[in-house]
Amino acid sequence: EQRVYAPFALGKRACLGRQFAYFEMLTVISMILQKYRLVPIKGADKIKIHEGGTLVVDNSFRLQFKKYVRGEKVEAPSKVPKFEPEYTLEEVARHHTLEDLWVI
């Protein structure tokens, strides 16, 4: 039997702290974003997004934290990258089976 990592468990015996952990994560992220802005590193490679059960960004995507200064204009990217899927129909079919629906 294949075992799947489920940190908060599932079903009737699911962890009561799951929602608390989720809201705590959102609180921490919002507090960080009040003080810093995430900006892409100049000259970084093209962003590659891979689809499967979830969206995955490969390791070429690099960001840096820039201290937020009130009233400072944020430079918009000159060119928004176009999403080009890098998968075949066979790959999608392989990852969308009934066995992949263990979370439900």
Secondary structure, DSSP 4 states (H G I P E B T S, - for coil): ------TT--GGG--TTHHHHHHHHHHHHHHHHHHEEEEEPTTPPPP-EEESSSEEE-TT--EEEEE--TTPPPPPPSSPPPP-----HHHHHHH-SGGGGTT-
